[in-house]
């Protein structure tokens, strides 16, 4: 009989750490959303928009995102391999290093230590810390998979294996730099080459941090919590291989109309369109799995989390390729449309998948039920409203901005000065902050629900021990 | 597909690695071997110690989060900012700072567009120049010292791949003497885009006459446009700002109509400092006058000229700014002409 108790505590440790960093990241996000319409809210050098924006993105990508990935991947790997982790102590040490590293990362970014590459801002000493964390993770994941008790590997394990490999390659290559001091380095690559490497990394950090590990969660926790078999194994195979093959070609769609050679841009755009196929393969697999019994929408509160998560994934993966097209890019690139796009993926797909998975895992670990389905439902609707308000508002202002930038008079002169185009954003920026507040309140309901479930579980096991 | 590999994790991992590497090699690694990924314009100059110190501050403060540094080859973009960005402009950029979001304007062509004094004022208080701007103040950089040892170390780190950047501490110390962080940031800002010739927006036809010279509405519009576009440097009345930009209404600058013909005046506003030789002006062609040709319509530029000439006449009538040597030449009285 397997004893998962020690490893479960590690899993829960990662989940709670991720939630903590998630709160930090979301609050920083709220503050920088205010700074965009109230420059006086840049209170001190270490609290200016320029320094806090990477705290927001890194805090959520690596604090919340990687924390959830570590915790839930371990949970999935143990269940699918039919055994506890091979190195339980290593995972626990990893949990501590993870928290120290994220704290150090946040402080260093606020102090202005940055490489200036998006999602790769952390300076070289922290990069080394990240690589060590990832190696610890990889060792445990691969050792446990190799020593598994179930011969057949389920689709979630494939996505986990691809994630571990791809992130390692991406992170190491893009962080190659020339050290110039204790907390200063220069990208090894210059100019167009630097841009090409960075967006090869940047786009695939999204792919292999926010897509493949969350697909692993989706394909494990969705069928599990709904008690329905996966619709198509064959479709998973097709989607998996075409996704991991196609993703790495697409970084240049971030550099459309830049000085990067055209052929790389075009290749990036073409493969971005190609990616619709595997993405929608997963969407169809998700829908048809629930399609076996749509009454689950009424009877199981987690169904709507998973269905909306995969719906946002589907929308995101159509909107993204559309944006890559030159004719669309020239209108919306560099505008607020882009944060609208990003936040549909992160606040929609990633958050809903992570929250639903955590709602499943925490009661399982404690042998109890969720504290309150009603609170979970309130959480769901607040997060949905907040996210949609955020994204739709940003799409509107993005199109307006792009159109005003492009507007010319009959004689070819510009219709608007830059400040005129900027001043029209304020109402939308106010609305975005409101959307962020609604989303944050929703997440507070989630956190309360998780903490009360843990408390309920502890009370139950204490009572069982006493009996 | 055979189901066997889903029972063999090592094989699966190797196949996934190959799948991942194909796209990476074609779009990321292979291009590095090509010359078109390492272009360098002959006009591109390496960073000086002060400029690199400024770039480090630009990086530190996350300016790249709101400002791009790449002009796209789109007509509206070229009209707004200037020539589109060339790959060979960025050979010393480790990393590239093109950015991905334009909360503020693109800065690829910002260098030399405005005088230093404008930047000092703008960094200290952006809202004083643009009331609706959402840029935070960076006045706190003023007085913060630069560390020559640090800057020299940074130059020498880059010198490992660009030997021309190598510098010794004494030279760096000399270059940074008396300079603070704000000086460095301004120096960096002012070299942006230096490798590409600035926009030539002036008209060569100096015989043009102002079609709106006697238009009352042009005076009103000209004043409004002046306050929006010009007063940040040239003062609310066109009287100039010490150390930033000259007065536009004293005879030294404006002269009489014969001295600065309408066509030349138009060329100066439309083409900025670059148009000075065309307009036959003695001033510094490398000066900081912005070329407004892409931003203002023809009628708007003529309206500005109408207002400025009116302003000049107005000041002269009040007895200001009429140097003794020029007393003989009577300024025009646009007030009268407007009534026609």
HADDOCK unambig.tbl for C-alpha pairs under 7 A between the chains (distance, minus, plus):
assign (segid A and resid 36 and name CA) (segid B and resid 134 and name CA) 6.18 0.50 0.50
assign (segid A and resid 37 and name CA) (segid B and resid 134 and name CA) 6.22 0.50 0.50
assign (segid A and resid 38 and name CA) (segid B and resid 134 and name CA) 6.69 0.50 0.50
assign (segid A and resid 39 and name CA) (segid B and resid 134 and name CA) 5.24 0.50 0.50
assign (segid A and resid 39 and name CA) (segid B and resid 135 and name CA) 6.06 0.50 0.50
assign (segid A and resid 39 and name CA) (segid B and resid 136 and name CA) 5.10 0.50 0.50
assign (segid A and resid 40 and name CA) (segid B and resid 136 and name CA) 6.98 0.50 0.50
assign (segid A and resid 42 and name CA) (segid B and resid 136 and name CA) 6.39 0.50 0.50
assign (segid A and resid 50 and name CA) (segid B and resid 61 and name CA) 5.37 0.50 0.50
assign (segid A and resid 50 and name CA) (segid B and resid 62 and name CA) 4.08 0.50 0.50
assign (segid A and resid 50 and name CA) (segid B and resid 63 and name CA) 5.85 0.50 0.50
assign (segid A and resid 50 and name CA) (segid B and resid 65 and name CA) 6.02 0.50 0.50
assign (segid A and resid 51 and name CA) (segid B and resid 61 and name CA) 5.81 0.50 0.50
assign (segid A and resid 51 and name CA) (segid B and resid 62 and name CA) 5.53 0.50 0.50
assign (segid A and resid 112 and name CA) (segid B and resid 60 and name CA) 4.59 0.50 0.50
assign (segid A and resid 112 and name CA) (segid B and resid 61 and name CA) 6.20 0.50 0.50
assign (segid A and resid 113 and name CA) (segid B and resid 60 and name CA) 6.15 0.50 0.50
assign (segid A and resid 114 and name CA) (segid B and resid 59 and name CA) 7.00 0.50 0.50
assign (segid A and resid 114 and name CA) (segid B and resid 60 and name CA) 6.22 0.50 0.50
assign (segid A and resid 116 and name CA) (segid B and resid 59 and name CA) 5.94 0.50 0.50
assign (segid A and resid 116 and name CA) (segid B and resid 62 and name CA) 7.00 0.50 0.50
assign (segid A and resid 146 and name CA) (segid B and resid 9 and name CA) 6.75 0.50 0.50
assign (segid A and resid 151 and name CA) (segid B and resid 7 and name CA) 5.62 0.50 0.50
assign (segid A and resid 152 and name CA) (segid B and resid 6 and name CA) 6.06 0.50 0.50
assign (segid A and resid 152 and name CA) (segid B and resid 7 and name CA) 4.83 0.50 0.50
assign (segid A and resid 153 and name CA) (segid B and resid 6 and name CA) 5.37 0.50 0.50
assign (segid A and resid 153 and name CA) (segid B and resid 7 and name CA) 5.78 0.50 0.50
assign (segid A and resid 161 and name CA) (segid B and resid 13 and name CA) 6.30 0.50 0.50
assign (segid A and resid 162 and name CA) (segid B and resid 13 and name CA) 6.96 0.50 0.50
assign (segid A and resid 162 and name CA) (segid B and resid 16 and name CA) 6.05 0.50 0.50
assign (segid A and resid 165 and name CA) (segid B and resid 17 and name CA) 6.76 0.50 0.50
assign (segid A and resid 166 and name CA) (segid B and resid 20 and name CA) 6.86 0.50 0.50
assign (segid A and resid 178 and name CA) (segid B and resid 157 and name CA) 6.48 0.50 0.50
assign (segid A and resid 179 and name CA) (segid B and resid 157 and name CA) 6.86 0.50 0.50
assign (segid A and resid 180 and name CA) (segid B and resid 153 and name CA) 6.17 0.50 0.50
assign (segid A and resid 180 and name CA) (segid B and resid 154 and name CA) 5.25 0.50 0.50
assign (segid A and resid 180 and name CA) (segid B and resid 157 and name CA) 5.28 0.50 0.50
assign (segid A and resid 186 and name CA) (segid B and resid 94 and name CA) 5.33 0.50 0.50
assign (segid A and resid 186 and name CA) (segid B and resid 95 and name CA) 6.39 0.50 0.50
assign (segid A and resid 187 and name CA) (segid B and resid 94 and name CA) 4.91 0.50 0.50
assign (segid A and resid 187 and name CA) (segid B and resid 95 and name CA) 4.92 0.50 0.50
assign (segid A and resid 188 and name CA) (segid B and resid 94 and name CA) 6.78 0.50 0.50
assign (segid A and resid 189 and name CA) (segid B and resid 94 and name CA) 6.23 0.50 0.50
assign (segid A and resid 189 and name CA) (segid B and resid 95 and name CA) 6.64 0.50 0.50
assign (segid A and resid 190 and name CA) (segid B and resid 91 and name CA) 5.80 0.50 0.50
assign (segid A and resid 190 and name CA) (segid B and resid 92 and name CA) 6.26 0.50 0.50
assign (segid A and resid 190 and name CA) (segid B and resid 93 and name CA) 5.21 0.50 0.50
assign (segid A and resid 190 and name CA) (segid B and resid 94 and name CA) 4.79 0.50 0.50
assign (segid A and resid 190 and name CA) (segid B and resid 95 and name CA) 5.67 0.50 0.50
assign (segid A and resid 190 and name CA) (segid B and resid 96 and name CA) 6.37 0.50 0.50
assign (segid A and resid 191 and name CA) (segid B and resid 90 and name CA) 4.48 0.50 0.50
assign (segid A and resid 191 and name CA) (segid B and resid 91 and name CA) 5.34 0.50 0.50
assign (segid A and resid 191 and name CA) (segid B and resid 92 and name CA) 6.89 0.50 0.50
assign (segid A and resid 191 and name CA) (segid B and resid 93 and name CA) 5.12 0.50 0.50
assign (segid A and resid 191 and name CA) (segid B and resid 94 and name CA) 6.69 0.50 0.50
assign (segid A and resid 191 and name CA) (segid B and resid 95 and name CA) 6.51 0.50 0.50
assign (segid A and resid 191 and name CA) (segid B and resid 96 and name CA) 4.78 0.50 0.50
assign (segid A and resid 192 and name CA) (segid B and resid 37 and name CA) 6.08 0.50 0.50
assign (segid A and resid 192 and name CA) (segid B and resid 87 and name CA) 6.28 0.50 0.50
assign (segid A and resid 193 and name CA) (segid B and resid 32 and name CA) 6.76 0.50 0.50
assign (segid A and resid 193 and name CA) (segid B and resid 37 and name CA) 5.59 0.50 0.50
assign (segid A and resid 194 and name CA) (segid B and resid 95 and name CA) 5.68 0.50 0.50
assign (segid A and resid 194 and name CA) (segid B and resid 96 and name CA) 5.83 0.50 0.50
assign (segid A and resid 195 and name CA) (segid B and resid 96 and name CA) 5.86 0.50 0.50
assign (segid A and resid 196 and name CA) (segid B and resid 28 and name CA) 6.53 0.50 0.50
assign (segid A and resid 197 and name CA) (segid B and resid 28 and name CA) 6.06 0.50 0.50
assign (segid A and resid 200 and name CA) (segid B and resid 28 and name CA) 6.82 0.50 0.50
assign (segid A and resid 244 and name CA) (segid B and resid 19 and name CA) 6.36 0.50 0.50
assign (segid A and resid 244 and name CA) (segid B and resid 20 and name CA) 5.97 0.50 0.50
assign (segid A and resid 245 and name CA) (segid B and resid 19 and name CA) 4.68 0.50 0.50
assign (segid A and resid 245 and name CA) (segid B and resid 20 and name CA) 5.49 0.50 0.50
assign (segid A and resid 245 and name CA) (segid B and resid 23 and name CA) 6.98 0.50 0.50
assign (segid A and resid 248 and name CA) (segid B and resid 20 and name CA) 6.28 0.50 0.50
assign (segid A and resid 248 and name CA) (segid B and resid 23 and name CA) 5.00 0.50 0.50
assign (segid A and resid 248 and name CA) (segid B and resid 24 and name CA) 5.55 0.50 0.50
assign (segid A and resid 249 and name CA) (segid B and resid 23 and name CA) 4.64 0.50 0.50
assign (segid A and resid 249 and name CA) (segid B and resid 24 and name CA) 6.39 0.50 0.50
assign (segid A and resid 249 and name CA) (segid B and resid 27 and name CA) 6.02 0.50 0.50
assign (segid A and resid 257 and name CA) (segid B and resid 72 and name CA) 5.40 0.50 0.50
assign (segid A and resid 257 and name CA) (segid B and resid 73 and name CA) 6.63 0.50 0.50
assign (segid A and resid 258 and name CA) (segid B and resid 70 and name CA) 6.67 0.50 0.50
assign (segid A and resid 258 and name CA) (segid B and resid 72 and name CA) 6.04 0.50 0.50
assign (segid A and resid 259 and name CA) (segid B and resid 85 and name CA) 6.35 0.50 0.50
assign (segid A and resid 259 and name CA) (segid B and resid 86 and name CA) 5.68 0.50 0.50
assign (segid A and resid 259 and name CA) (segid B and resid 87 and name CA) 4.84 0.50 0.50
assign (segid A and resid 260 and name CA) (segid B and resid 87 and name CA) 6.81 0.50 0.50
assign (segid A and resid 264 and name CA) (segid B and resid 27 and name CA) 6.29 0.50 0.50
assign (segid A and resid 334 and name CA) (segid B and resid 100 and name CA) 5.48 0.50 0.50
assign (segid A and resid 334 and name CA) (segid B and resid 101 and name CA) 4.07 0.50 0.50
assign (segid A and resid 334 and name CA) (segid B and resid 102 and name CA) 5.09 0.50 0.50
assign (segid A and resid 335 and name CA) (segid B and resid 101 and name CA) 6.12 0.50 0.50
assign (segid A and resid 335 and name CA) (segid B and resid 102 and name CA) 6.21 0.50 0.50
assign (segid A and resid 406 and name CA) (segid B and resid 76 and name CA) 5.17 0.50 0.50
assign (segid A and resid 408 and name CA) (segid B and resid 76 and name CA) 6.84 0.50 0.50
assign (segid A and resid 413 and name CA) (segid B and resid 79 and name CA) 6.80 0.50 0.50
assign (segid A and resid 413 and name CA) (segid B and resid 294 and name CA) 5.17 0.50 0.50
assign (segid A and resid 413 and name CA) (segid B and resid 295 and name CA) 5.79 0.50 0.50
assign (segid A and resid 413 and name CA) (segid B and resid 296 and name CA) 6.37 0.50 0.50
assign (segid A and resid 413 and name CA) (segid B and resid 297 and name CA) 5.85 0.50 0.50
assign (segid A and resid 414 and name CA) (segid B and resid 76 and name CA) 6.89 0.50 0.50
assign (segid A and resid 414 and name CA) (segid B and resid 79 and name CA) 6.99 0.50 0.50
assign (segid A and resid 414 and name CA) (segid B and resid 294 and name CA) 6.38 0.50 0.50
assign (segid A and resid 414 and name CA) (segid B and resid 295 and name CA) 5.23 0.50 0.50
assign (segid A and resid 414 and name CA) (segid B and resid 296 and name CA) 6.99 0.50 0.50
assign (segid A and resid 417 and name CA) (segid B and resid 295 and name CA) 6.91 0.50 0.50
assign (segid A and resid 418 and name CA) (segid B and resid 105 and name CA) 6.62 0.50 0.50
assign (segid A and resid 419 and name CA) (segid B and resid 132 and name CA) 6.85 0.50 0.50
assign (segid A and resid 419 and name CA) (segid B and resid 133 and name CA) 6.62 0.50 0.50
assign (segid A and resid 423 and name CA) (segid B and resid 132 and name CA) 5.95 0.50 0.50
